[in-house]
Amino acid sequence: MAEVQLKEVDKIYEGDVHAVQDLSLDVEDGEFLVLVGPSGCGKTTALRMVAGLESITDGTITIGDRIVNDLSPKDRDIAMVFQNYALYPHLSVADNIAFGLRLRKMPKKLVEERIAWAAKLLDLAPYLARKPKELSGGQRQRVAMGRAIVREPQVFLMDEPLSNLDAKLRIQMRAEIAKLQHELGTTTIYVTHDQIEAMTMGDRVAVMSMGVLQQVDRPQQLYDAPQSVFVASFIGTPPMNLFRGTILTDNGAVSVTLGGTTMTVAQACVMRYGGIRSLSGRSVVVGVRAEDVHPASARQDLPTLDARVELVEALGSGVMAHFNVDVEAYRSIAARGAGPADAGGDEALGSPANLVAHFPPRIDLRLGDTVPVAIDPGALHFFDEETGAALS
């Protein structure tokens, strides 16, 4: 096991394509770190640079106590699990698992012991004589994992290993991978574009956009305290609701105007976003999570907005309600990979809904009706309109 450190790492491709910019990241010994972001954000390039499959343009990469910039992949003591499994179709499960060990000319008895250990750990013992074509997708992924773990590397690198599986199997496999990593205690860097996967698996999650690291933190902290509009709109399902609002101050009290409604910002919220005190009269980006929007009848103590029902999704355990409110939306294009300063302007998507709320189940909402919805002023988030950074 070992720490992995990336210090001011750049990757520039031909044509001045800056895939990764000034990436500095410390992965602790035994940590499960997830790199997440939309397609083209640089996460896979970063992983491949750690693996030695891509050269770096600038900076240093350290694994353990060695700078590995100039080391070949086989000399870095890492094991990589790929999206497409990369199994040899003509070899049995046992031979696929043992392939790397035999290349190293390890003693036959030790190889057999390692195969048996991995097969038991991954529930592959009944399938050791089968060929990959005779296995399900989940079983093939276990074989790829087995091939990685028998080598006992310092670091596991995983590049979207679950993307070829169906939804139910992905949920099962992500739990199994997280459990396996915890049992082995091997430093792991895991790449995915799926933020739910990232939030449920990682000890910490690093969010990237356009080659730039946006924020790295524990999953709950990313959700509760996003440091930019990009992170706020990328982390969370559904994404955070974002509006343009105007800050007002009066004798120490802070209010925000959303459309024609002015609400007093709770003191706890002002403490979190102290920067808003000096912005009286200024336009800012105001965010609110779906679970902090309530039926007005349930929270009569909160300020309300009139909302037209555009779509109702019954989820069984709750209702995802999509509304249109008379407030100017700040349209983030996080899902398409733009950085914070480029957010805004995807009105071309054409949806009239600009507020999503997570309501209790069996609530009576009818399409086209206008109903009052309550906003929790203690759960608001504030961001600078020009830079996208949180107003700390």
C-alpha positions as CSV (number, residue, x, y, z in Angstrom):
1,M,0.0,0.0,0.0
2,A,1.1,3.5,-0.6
3,E,0.2,7.2,-0.9
4,V,-0.3,8.7,-4.4
5,Q,0.6,12.3,-4.9
6,L,0.0,14.4,-8.0
7,K,1.7,17.8,-7.9
8,E,0.9,20.5,-10.4
9,V,0.3,17.9,-13.1
10,D,-0.5,19.1,-16.7
11,K,-1.4,17.2,-19.8
12,I,-1.4,19.0,-23.1
13,Y,-2.2,17.1,-26.3
14,E,-1.2,18.1,-29.8
15,G,-3.1,21.2,-31.0
16,D,-2.8,22.8,-27.5
17,V,-5.6,20.7,-26.0
18,H,-5.2,21.2,-22.3
19,A,-6.8,18.0,-20.9
20,V,-5.5,18.3,-17.3
21,Q,-4.5,21.6,-15.8
22,D,-2.4,22.1,-12.7
23,L,-3.8,19.0,-10.9
24,S,-2.6,18.6,-7.3
25,L,-4.1,15.8,-5.4
26,D,-3.0,13.6,-2.4
27,V,-4.5,10.2,-2.1
28,E,-3.9,8.7,1.4
29,D,-2.5,5.3,2.1
30,G,-5.5,2.9,2.0
31,E,-8.0,5.5,0.8
32,F,-10.7,5.0,-1.7
33,L,-10.7,8.2,-3.8
34,V,-13.2,8.7,-6.6
35,L,-12.6,11.0,-9.6
36,V,-15.9,12.2,-11.0
37,G,-17.0,14.6,-13.7
38,P,-18.7,14.8,-17.0
39,S,-17.3,13.3,-20.2
40,G,-14.2,15.1,-21.3
41,C,-13.3,16.6,-17.9
42,G,-9.9,14.9,-17.7
43,K,-10.6,12.3,-15.1
44,T,-9.6,9.3,-17.2
45,T,-6.5,11.1,-18.5
46,A,-5.4,11.8,-14.9
47,L,-5.9,8.1,-14.0
48,R,-3.9,7.0,-17.1
49,M,-1.1,9.3,-16.2
50,V,-0.9,7.7,-12.7
51,A,-0.8,4.3,-14.5
52,G,1.9,5.4,-16.9
53,L,-0.3,4.8,-19.9
54,E,-0.1,8.6,-20.7
55,S,3.0,10.7,-20.4
56,I,2.7,13.9,-18.4
57,T,3.5,17.3,-19.8
58,D,4.5,18.9,-16.5
59,G,4.5,18.2,-12.8
60,T,5.3,15.1,-10.7
61,I,3.5,11.9,-9.8
62,T,4.6,10.0,-6.7
63,I,3.6,6.5,-5.6
64,G,4.9,5.6,-2.2
65,D,8.3,7.2,-1.9
66,R,9.1,7.1,-5.6
67,I,8.6,9.7,-8.3
68,V,7.2,7.6,-11.2
69,N,7.1,10.1,-14.0
70,D,9.6,8.1,-16.1
71,L,8.7,4.6,-14.9
72,S,6.9,2.2,-17.2
73,P,3.5,0.9,-16.1
74,K,4.9,-2.5,-15.1
75,D,7.4,-0.9,-12.8
76,R,4.9,1.3,-10.9
77,D,3.4,-1.6,-8.8
78,I,-0.2,-0.7,-9.8
79,A,-3.1,-2.9,-11.0
80,M,-5.7,-1.5,-13.3
81,V,-9.3,-2.6,-13.9
82,F,-10.7,-1.5,-17.2
83,Q,-14.2,-0.6,-18.4
84,N,-14.2,-3.5,-20.9
85,Y,-12.8,-6.1,-18.5
86,A,-9.8,-6.9,-20.9
87,L,-10.1,-10.7,-20.3
88,Y,-8.4,-13.2,-22.6
89,P,-11.3,-15.1,-24.2
90,H,-9.3,-18.3,-24.9
91,L,-8.2,-18.6,-21.2
92,S,-10.2,-20.0,-18.3
93,V,-11.2,-17.9,-15.3
94,A,-8.3,-19.4,-13.3
95,D,-5.8,-18.7,-16.1
96,N,-7.1,-15.1,-16.5
97,I,-6.7,-14.5,-12.8
98,A,-3.2,-16.0,-12.8
99,F,-2.0,-14.4,-16.0
100,G,0.1,-11.6,-14.4
101,L,1.5,-13.9,-11.8
102,R,2.7,-16.4,-14.4
103,L,4.3,-13.6,-16.4
104,R,6.3,-12.8,-13.3
105,K,7.3,-16.5,-13.1
106,M,5.9,-17.0,-9.6
107,P,6.1,-20.5,-8.1
108,K,3.2,-22.7,-9.2
109,K,2.1,-23.5,-5.7
110,L,1.9,-19.8,-4.8
111,V,0.0,-19.0,-8.0
112,E,-2.6,-21.7,-7.1
113,E,-2.9,-20.4,-3.6
114,R,-3.5,-16.9,-4.9
115,I,-6.1,-18.1,-7.4
116,A,-8.0,-20.0,-4.6
117,W,-7.9,-17.0,-2.3
118,A,-9.2,-14.6,-4.9
119,A,-11.9,-17.1,-6.1
120,K,-13.2,-17.5,-2.5
121,L,-13.1,-13.7,-1.9
122,L,-15.0,-13.0,-5.1
123,D,-17.3,-16.0,-5.1
124,L,-15.7,-17.4,-8.3
125,A,-14.8,-20.9,-7.1
126,P,-17.5,-22.7,-9.1
127,Y,-16.5,-20.9,-12.3
128,L,-12.7,-21.3,-12.4
129,A,-12.8,-23.7,-15.4
130,R,-15.1,-21.6,-17.5
131,K,-14.2,-19.3,-20.3
132,P,-15.2,-15.6,-20.2
133,K,-18.0,-16.0,-22.8
134,E,-19.7,-18.4,-20.4
135,L,-20.0,-15.8,-17.6
136,S,-22.4,-13.0,-16.9
137,G,-21.2,-9.4,-17.0
138,G,-20.9,-9.2,-13.2
139,Q,-18.9,-12.5,-13.1
140,R,-16.5,-11.1,-15.8
141,Q,-16.0,-8.0,-13.7
142,R,-15.2,-10.2,-10.7
143,V,-12.6,-12.0,-12.8
144,A,-11.0,-8.7,-13.8
145,M,-11.0,-7.7,-10.1
146,G,-9.4,-11.1,-9.2
147,R,-6.6,-10.6,-11.7
148,A,-5.9,-7.2,-10.1
149,I,-6.0,-8.2,-6.5
150,V,-3.8,-11.4,-6.7
151,R,-0.9,-9.2,-7.6
152,E,-1.2,-7.4,-4.3
153,P,-0.2,-4.1,-5.8
154,Q,0.4,-0.8,-3.9
155,V,-2.4,0.9,-5.8
156,F,-5.6,-0.1,-7.6
157,L,-6.7,2.0,-10.6
158,M,-10.3,1.5,-11.8
159,D,-11.6,3.2,-15.0
160,E,-15.4,3.1,-15.1
161,P,-15.5,-0.6,-14.3
162,L,-19.2,-0.8,-14.0
163,S,-20.4,1.1,-17.0
164,N,-21.2,-2.0,-19.1
165,L,-23.5,-3.5,-16.5
166,D,-27.2,-3.1,-16.1
167,A,-28.6,-0.8,-13.4
168,K,-29.4,-3.5,-10.8
169,L,-26.1,-5.2,-11.2
170,R,-24.2,-1.9,-11.0
171,I,-25.8,-1.3,-7.6
172,Q,-24.7,-4.8,-6.4
173,M,-21.2,-4.5,-7.8
174,R,-20.5,-1.1,-6.4
175,A,-21.3,-2.4,-3.0
176,E,-19.1,-5.4,-3.5
177,I,-16.1,-3.3,-4.8
178,A,-16.4,-0.9,-1.9
179,K,-16.5,-3.8,0.6
180,L,-13.5,-5.5,-1.1
181,Q,-11.4,-2.4,-1.0
182,H,-12.2,-1.9,2.7
183,E,-11.2,-5.5,3.4
184,L,-7.9,-5.3,1.4
185,G,-7.1,-1.7,2.5
186,T,-5.4,-1.0,-0.8
187,T,-5.1,2.6,-2.0
188,T,-7.6,2.9,-4.8
189,I,-8.4,5.6,-7.4
190,Y,-11.7,5.0,-9.1
191,V,-13.0,7.0,-12.1
192,T,-16.7,7.4,-13.0
193,H,-19.0,9.9,-14.6
194,D,-21.8,8.7,-12.3
195,Q,-22.1,11.0,-9.3
196,I,-24.3,8.5,-7.4
197,E,-21.6,5.9,-7.8
198,A,-19.0,8.4,-6.6
199,M,-21.0,9.5,-3.6
200,T,-21.8,6.0,-2.4
201,M,-18.3,4.5,-2.9
202,G,-15.6,7.0,-2.1
203,D,-14.0,7.9,1.2
204,R,-13.4,11.2,-0.6
205,V,-14.6,12.5,-4.0
206,A,-12.7,14.7,-6.4
207,V,-14.9,16.6,-8.8
208,M,-13.3,17.7,-12.1
209,S,-14.5,20.0,-14.9
210,M,-12.6,20.9,-18.1
211,G,-9.4,19.5,-16.8
212,V,-9.5,21.5,-13.6
213,L,-10.0,20.0,-10.1
214,Q,-13.1,21.8,-8.7
215,Q,-13.3,20.4,-5.2
216,V,-12.2,17.3,-3.2
217,D,-13.9,16.4,0.0
218,R,-16.0,13.8,1.8
219,P,-19.2,12.9,-0.1
220,Q,-21.6,14.6,2.4
221,Q,-19.5,17.7,2.6
222,L,-19.5,18.0,-1.2
223,Y,-23.3,17.9,-1.1
224,D,-23.8,20.1,1.9
225,A,-21.1,22.8,1.1
226,P,-20.3,22.9,-2.6
227,Q,-17.6,25.4,-3.3
228,S,-18.8,26.4,-6.8
229,V,-21.9,26.5,-9.0
230,F,-20.4,23.6,-11.0
231,V,-20.2,21.3,-7.9
232,A,-23.6,22.4,-6.7
233,S,-25.2,21.5,-10.0
234,F,-23.3,18.3,-10.7
235,I,-23.5,16.7,-7.2
236,G,-27.0,15.6,-6.2
237,T,-30.0,14.0,-7.9
238,P,-31.8,16.1,-8.8
239,P,-29.2,18.9,-9.2
240,M,-29.5,21.9,-7.0
241,N,-32.1,24.5,-8.0
242,L,-30.2,27.7,-9.1
243,F,-31.7,31.2,-9.4
244,R,-30.6,34.8,-9.8
245,G,-31.5,36.8,-6.7
246,T,-30.7,40.2,-5.2
247,I,-29.1,40.6,-1.8
248,L,-30.6,43.3,0.6
249,T,-29.2,44.3,4.0
250,D,-30.9,46.3,6.7
251,N,-29.4,46.9,10.2
252,G,-27.5,43.6,10.1
253,A,-30.4,41.6,8.7
254,V,-29.8,40.0,5.3
255,S,-32.6,39.3,2.8
256,V,-32.7,37.9,-0.7
257,T,-35.2,38.8,-3.4
258,L,-36.3,36.0,-5.7
259,G,-38.6,37.3,-8.4
260,G,-41.3,39.2,-6.5
261,T,-40.6,37.5,-3.2
262,T,-38.2,38.8,-0.5
263,M,-37.2,36.4,2.3
264,T,-35.0,36.9,5.3
265,V,-31.9,34.7,5.2
266,A,-31.6,32.7,8.4
267,Q,-28.7,33.7,10.6
268,A,-27.1,30.3,10.3
269,C,-27.0,30.6,6.6
270,V,-25.5,34.1,6.8
271,M,-22.8,32.7,9.0
272,R,-22.0,30.1,6.4
273,Y,-21.9,32.6,3.5
274,G,-20.5,35.7,5.2
275,G,-19.6,37.3,1.9
276,I,-23.3,38.2,1.2
277,R,-23.2,40.9,4.0
278,S,-21.2,43.2,1.8
279,L,-23.3,42.7,-1.4
280,S,-26.4,44.7,-0.7
281,G,-28.1,45.5,-4.0
282,R,-26.0,43.0,-5.9
283,S,-27.2,40.1,-8.0
284,V,-26.0,36.6,-6.9
285,V,-26.7,33.0,-7.6
286,V,-29.0,31.4,-5.1
287,G,-29.2,27.7,-4.7
288,V,-31.7,25.4,-2.9
289,R,-31.8,21.6,-2.8
290,A,-35.0,19.7,-3.7
291,E,-35.5,18.4,-0.2
292,D,-35.4,22.0,1.2
293,V,-38.6,22.9,-0.9
294,H,-41.8,21.9,1.0
295,P,-45.5,21.8,0.5
296,A,-46.7,25.2,1.9
297,S,-49.3,23.4,4.0
298,A,-46.6,21.4,5.8
299,R,-44.4,24.4,6.6
300,Q,-46.5,27.4,7.3
301,D,-43.6,29.1,9.0
302,L,-41.6,29.4,5.8
303,P,-41.8,32.0,3.0
304,T,-43.6,30.7,-0.2
305,L,-43.5,31.0,-3.9
306,D,-46.4,30.4,-6.3
307,A,-45.5,27.4,-8.5
308,R,-47.1,25.9,-11.5
309,V,-47.0,22.1,-11.7
310,E,-45.2,21.0,-14.9
311,L,-44.4,17.3,-14.1
312,V,-45.0,14.9,-11.3
313,E,-42.8,11.8,-10.8
314,A,-44.1,9.3,-8.3
315,L,-41.1,7.4,-6.9
316,G,-43.0,5.3,-4.2
317,S,-41.0,6.6,-1.3
318,G,-41.6,10.2,-2.4
319,V,-42.7,12.5,-5.3
320,M,-40.3,14.5,-7.5
321,A,-42.3,17.5,-8.4
322,H,-41.2,19.9,-11.2
323,F,-42.6,23.4,-11.1
324,N,-42.3,26.7,-12.9
325,V,-41.9,29.7,-10.6
326,D,-41.7,33.3,-11.6
327,V,-38.0,33.6,-10.7
328,E,-35.1,33.9,-13.2
329,A,-33.3,30.6,-13.3
330,Y,-29.5,30.4,-13.4
331,R,-29.1,27.5,-15.9
332,S,-25.9,25.5,-15.2
333,I,-24.5,23.3,-17.9
334,A,-22.5,21.2,-15.6
335,A,-23.7,18.0,-17.2
336,R,-22.1,19.2,-20.5
337,G,-18.8,19.9,-18.8
338,A,-18.6,23.7,-18.6
339,G,-16.7,25.3,-15.8
340,P,-18.3,27.6,-13.3
341,A,-17.7,30.8,-15.2
342,D,-19.4,29.3,-18.3
343,A,-22.5,28.3,-16.5
344,G,-25.8,29.7,-17.7
345,G,-27.5,29.9,-21.0
346,D,-28.9,26.5,-21.6
347,E,-32.4,27.8,-22.0
348,A,-32.3,26.1,-25.4
349,L,-33.1,22.9,-23.5
350,G,-36.6,24.2,-23.6
351,S,-38.0,22.9,-20.3
352,P,-40.5,25.3,-18.6
353,A,-39.7,23.8,-15.1
354,N,-37.1,25.7,-13.1
355,L,-37.8,24.3,-9.6
356,V,-37.6,20.7,-8.5
357,A,-38.9,19.6,-5.1
358,H,-38.8,16.3,-3.3
359,F,-42.2,15.9,-1.6
360,P,-43.6,13.2,0.6
361,P,-45.5,10.3,-1.2
362,R,-49.2,10.5,-2.1
363,I,-49.3,14.3,-2.2
364,D,-52.1,15.6,-4.5
365,L,-50.5,17.6,-7.3
366,R,-52.2,18.1,-10.7
367,L,-50.5,19.2,-13.9
368,G,-51.2,22.9,-14.7
369,D,-52.3,23.8,-11.1
370,T,-50.6,26.7,-9.3
371,V,-49.8,25.9,-5.7
372,P,-47.7,27.6,-3.0
373,V,-44.4,26.0,-2.2
374,A,-42.3,26.8,0.9
375,I,-38.5,27.6,0.7
376,D,-36.3,27.0,3.8
377,P,-34.3,30.2,4.1
378,G,-31.8,28.4,6.4
379,A,-30.8,26.0,3.7
380,L,-30.0,28.5,0.9
381,H,-26.6,28.5,-0.9
382,F,-25.0,31.6,-2.4
383,F,-22.5,31.9,-5.2
384,D,-20.8,34.7,-7.1
385,E,-22.5,35.3,-10.4
386,E,-19.3,36.0,-12.4
387,T,-16.9,33.4,-11.0
388,G,-19.3,30.7,-9.8
389,A,-17.4,30.5,-6.5
390,A,-19.3,30.1,-3.1
391,L,-19.6,33.4,-1.3
392,S,-17.8,32.3,1.8
